[in-house]
């Protein structure tokens, strides 16, 4: 994945669940979603965004979660954003 525009955010060593996910992804050689760096950098400021995303993608809906994932992946691709 390309580097973020905010290198201080990406290189910031934080604690918490997203820092652990970042570390695990890096150790496994997987690309780390850049939004995880923001969640790890400012966890209190971004916890509402994480809850919102979880509810939209996994909460009750007439669309199955897999279809919602496909819509998100398609939209990301159209926006030239890795998903």
N, CA, C and O of each residue as an XYZ file, in Angstrom:
332
protein
N       0.834     -1.178      0.000
C       0.000      0.000      0.000
C       0.879      1.241      0.000
O       1.973      1.244      0.565
N       0.395      2.273     -0.628
C       1.149      3.515     -0.646
C       1.202      4.126      0.749
O       0.326      3.889      1.581
N       2.248      4.916      0.990
C       2.353      5.606      2.267
C       1.242      6.626      2.407
O       0.711      7.129      1.417
N       0.902      6.922      3.638
C      -0.103      7.932      3.911
C       0.488      9.312      3.670
O       1.705      9.487      3.604
N      -0.390     10.268      3.543
C       0.067     11.652      3.431
C       0.530     12.173      4.787
O       1.359     13.080      4.855
N       0.004     11.609      5.855
C       0.349     12.045      7.212
C       1.276     11.010      7.839
O       0.834     10.147      8.597
N       2.543     11.100      7.523
C       3.506     10.100      7.973
C       3.579      9.998      9.495
O       3.842      8.920     10.027
N       3.347     11.111     10.206
C       3.374     11.066     11.678
C       2.259     10.187     12.217
O       2.425      9.546     13.254
N       1.136     10.147     11.534
C       0.026      9.292     11.955
C       0.401      7.832     11.748
O       0.177      7.001     12.629
N       0.966      7.519     10.597
C       1.308      6.143     10.281
C       2.440      5.614     11.162
O       2.445      4.434     11.515
N       3.377      6.454     11.512
C       4.524      5.992     12.296
C       4.299      6.090     13.803
O       5.128      5.626     14.587
N       3.178      6.694     14.210
C       2.870      6.869     15.633
C       2.714      5.510     16.311
O       1.961      4.660     15.835
N       3.417      5.306     17.414
C       3.293      4.066     18.183
C       2.232      4.280     19.248
O       2.435      5.045     20.192
N       1.109      3.610     19.097
C       0.008      3.743     20.041
C      -0.276      2.394     20.681
O       0.324      1.380     20.325
N      -1.189      2.403     21.619
C      -1.622      1.162     22.253
C      -3.092      0.969     21.949
O      -3.797      1.926     21.630
N      -3.554     -0.263     22.048
C      -4.958     -0.549     21.831
C      -5.164     -1.554     20.722
O      -4.210     -2.036     20.111
N      -6.431     -1.864     20.468
C      -6.730     -2.940     19.506
C      -6.265     -2.657     18.083
O      -5.833     -3.577     17.389
N      -6.342     -1.420     17.638
C      -5.913     -1.148     16.268
C      -4.394     -1.189     16.135
O      -3.876     -1.598     15.096
N      -3.686     -0.774     17.166
C      -2.224     -0.902     17.137
C      -1.825     -2.367     17.041
O      -0.889     -2.723     16.325
N      -2.547     -3.208     17.769
C      -2.269     -4.649     17.717
C      -2.558     -5.208     16.325
O      -1.786     -6.016     15.810
N      -3.665     -4.782     15.712
C      -3.985     -5.240     14.359
C      -2.926     -4.780     13.357
O      -2.536     -5.538     12.469
N      -2.468     -3.548     13.501
C      -1.426     -3.028     12.607
C      -0.162     -3.868     12.741
O       0.441     -4.268     11.745
N       0.225     -4.124     13.964
C       1.440     -4.917     14.212
C       1.307     -6.326     13.635
O       2.233     -6.832     13.002
N       0.157     -6.954     13.854
C      -0.063     -8.309     13.330
C      -0.031     -8.312     11.803
O       0.562     -9.203     11.194
N      -0.664     -7.323     11.188
C      -0.664     -7.244      9.724
C       0.729     -7.054      9.169
O       1.115     -7.711      8.203
N       1.485     -6.157      9.778
C       2.863     -5.918      9.322
C       3.708     -7.175      9.477
O       4.460     -7.538      8.573
N       3.583     -7.844     10.633
C       4.366     -9.056     10.879
C       4.024    -10.172      9.896
O       4.882    -10.982      9.545
N       2.766    -10.211      9.453
C       2.337    -11.237      8.510
C       2.611    -10.837      7.060
O       2.406    -11.631      6.143
N       3.081     -9.589      6.857
C       3.377     -9.127      5.504
C       2.158     -8.665      4.726
O       2.213     -8.540      3.503
N       1.053     -8.411      5.427
C      -0.171     -7.947      4.772
C      -0.196     -6.424      4.705
O       0.344     -5.758      5.588
N      -0.819     -5.866      3.667
C      -0.991     -4.411      3.639
C      -1.962     -3.997      4.741
O      -2.991     -4.642      4.944
N      -1.640     -2.946      5.433
C      -2.452     -2.475      6.560
C      -3.381     -1.368      6.077
O      -2.917     -0.376      5.514
N      -4.703     -1.525      6.292
C      -5.610     -0.441      5.904
C      -5.219      0.862      6.599
O      -5.016      0.890      7.813
N      -5.118      1.922      5.832
C      -4.625      3.179      6.378
C      -5.533      3.753      7.452
O      -5.065      4.465      8.341
N      -6.819      3.454      7.382
C      -7.716      3.996      8.399
C      -7.392      3.426      9.776
O      -7.673      4.069     10.788
N      -6.807      2.230      9.830
C      -6.402      1.664     11.126
C      -5.384      2.569     11.807
O      -5.381      2.685     13.033
N      -4.516      3.213     11.021
C      -3.525      4.120     11.615
C      -4.218      5.309     12.279
O      -3.816      5.747     13.356
N      -5.249      5.820     11.639
C      -6.004      6.919     12.230
C      -6.718      6.461     13.498
O      -6.725      7.178     14.498
N      -7.319      5.272     13.464
C      -7.990      4.737     14.651
C      -6.999      4.551     15.799
O      -7.342      4.805     16.953
N      -5.790      4.117     15.503
C      -4.775      3.915     16.544
C      -4.212      5.247     17.037
O      -3.844      5.374     18.205
N      -4.147      6.238     16.150
C      -3.582      7.539     16.504
C      -4.504      8.319     17.439
O      -4.037      8.926     18.403
N      -5.781      8.309     17.168
C      -6.770      9.058     17.960
C      -7.948      8.141     18.309
O      -9.046      8.334     17.786
N      -7.742      7.157     19.175
C      -8.808      6.185     19.428
C     -10.090      6.789     19.991
O     -11.181      6.370     19.602
N      -9.991      7.744     20.881
C     -11.218      8.327     21.446
C     -11.967      9.157     20.418
O     -13.196      9.223     20.448
N     -11.247      9.783     19.521
C     -11.880     10.619     18.508
C     -12.480      9.797     17.368
O     -13.343     10.291     16.642
N     -12.038      8.557     17.202
C     -12.502      7.759     16.068
C     -13.374      6.571     16.474
O     -13.859      5.847     15.605
N     -13.583      6.357     17.769
C     -14.370      5.192     18.185
C     -15.794      5.251     17.642
O     -16.376      4.213     17.330
N     -16.366      6.457     17.524
C     -17.713      6.575     16.955
C     -17.737      6.152     15.490
O     -18.716      5.564     15.032
N     -16.665      6.448     14.750
C     -16.584      6.050     13.350
C     -16.502      4.529     13.224
O     -17.124      3.938     12.342
N     -15.735      3.907     14.105
C     -15.629      2.444     14.098
C     -16.984      1.807     14.412
O     -17.380      0.836     13.767
N     -17.694      2.354     15.403
C     -19.022      1.822     15.740
C     -20.004      2.017     14.580
O     -20.775      1.115     14.252
N     -19.966      3.204     13.964
C     -20.838      3.495     12.831
C     -20.591      2.499     11.693
O     -21.529      1.921     11.144
N     -19.324      2.312     11.353
C     -18.970      1.403     10.261
C     -19.430     -0.019     10.566
O     -19.973     -0.700      9.696
N     -19.215     -0.461     11.787
C     -19.630     -1.804     12.184
C     -21.145     -1.958     12.049
O     -21.625     -2.976     11.551
N     -21.887     -0.964     12.485
C     -23.349     -1.022     12.404
C     -23.823     -1.029     10.953
O     -24.727     -1.787     10.602
N     -23.224     -0.195     10.112
C     -23.625     -0.135      8.707
C     -23.308     -1.449      7.999
O     -24.118     -1.949      7.218
N     -22.140     -2.001      8.271
C     -21.714     -3.198      7.545
C     -22.248     -4.503      8.139
O     -22.408     -5.489      7.419
N     -22.523     -4.518      9.431
C     -22.912     -5.775     10.078
C     -24.261     -5.728     10.799
O     -24.774     -6.765     11.220
N     -24.833     -4.539     10.942
C     -26.098     -4.406     11.649
C     -27.270     -4.902     10.822
O     -27.100     -5.300      9.669
N     -28.465     -4.878     11.410
C     -29.667     -5.322     10.695
C     -29.866     -4.537      9.397
O     -29.688     -3.320      9.362
N     -30.235     -5.249      8.338
C     -30.407     -4.620      7.036
C     -31.130     -5.596      6.114
O     -31.016     -6.809      6.288
N     -31.875     -5.078      5.130
C     -32.461     -5.987      4.136
C     -31.391     -6.583      3.211
O     -31.651     -7.568      2.519
N     -30.184     -5.989      3.196
C     -29.085     -6.519      2.378
C     -28.165     -7.382      3.231
O     -27.792     -6.972      4.331
N     -27.790     -8.564      2.753
C     -26.832     -9.380      3.494
C     -25.474     -8.668      3.609
O     -25.130     -7.827      2.778
N     -24.719     -9.019      4.642
C     -23.406     -8.394      4.868
C     -22.490     -8.558      3.658
O     -21.744     -7.637      3.325
N     -22.533     -9.705      3.000
C     -21.680     -9.930      1.830
C     -21.970     -8.959      0.693
O     -21.049     -8.491      0.024
N     -23.244     -8.657      0.472
C     -23.619     -7.690     -0.573
C     -23.131     -6.294     -0.192
O     -22.652     -5.543     -1.042
N     -23.255     -5.953      1.094
C     -22.762     -4.642      1.543
C     -21.260     -4.541      1.341
O     -20.755     -3.485      0.959
N     -20.533     -5.638      1.595
C     -19.083     -5.654      1.363
C     -18.782     -5.457     -0.120
O     -17.865     -4.717     -0.475
N     -19.552     -6.120     -0.989
C     -19.343     -5.960     -2.429
C     -19.603     -4.526     -2.880
O     -18.862     -3.991     -3.705
N     -20.644     -3.906     -2.347
C     -20.929     -2.504     -2.681
C     -19.774     -1.614     -2.238
O     -19.349     -0.727     -2.978
N     -19.266     -1.852     -1.025
C     -18.145     -1.050     -0.520
C     -16.892     -1.267     -1.370
O     -16.175     -0.314     -1.677
N     -16.629     -2.520     -1.750
C     -15.447     -2.814     -2.568
C     -15.583     -2.176     -3.954
O     -14.621     -1.608     -4.470
N     -16.763     -2.268     -4.552
C     -16.995     -1.664     -5.859
C     -16.811     -0.149     -5.800
O     -16.158      0.444     -6.659
N     -17.394      0.465     -4.776
C     -17.279      1.917     -4.615
C     -15.823      2.329     -4.418
O     -15.366      3.309     -5.007
N     -15.103      1.587     -3.598
C     -13.688      1.888     -3.370
C     -12.892      1.775     -4.664
O     -12.037      2.612     -4.956
N     -13.181      0.740     -5.426
C     -12.475      0.544     -6.695
C     -12.755      1.717     -7.647
O     -11.840      2.236     -8.285
N     -14.006      2.120     -7.733
C     -14.378      3.249     -8.604
C     -13.682      4.530     -8.168
O     -13.381      5.390     -8.996
N     -13.426      4.659     -6.865
C     -12.751      5.839     -6.328
C     -11.234      5.670     -6.294
O     -10.516      6.516     -5.762
N     -10.751      4.547     -6.878
C      -9.323      4.232     -6.887
C      -8.749      4.209     -5.474
O      -7.657      4.716     -5.219
N      -9.498      3.619     -4.578
C      -9.115      3.513     -3.160
C      -9.007      2.040     -2.801
O      -9.984      1.309     -2.965
N      -7.857      1.572     -2.318
C      -7.741      0.153     -1.948
C      -8.760     -0.199     -0.873
O      -8.982      0.570      0.062
N      -9.363     -1.343     -1.010
C     -10.374     -1.789     -0.037
C      -9.921     -3.071      0.603
O     -10.623     -3.619      1.452
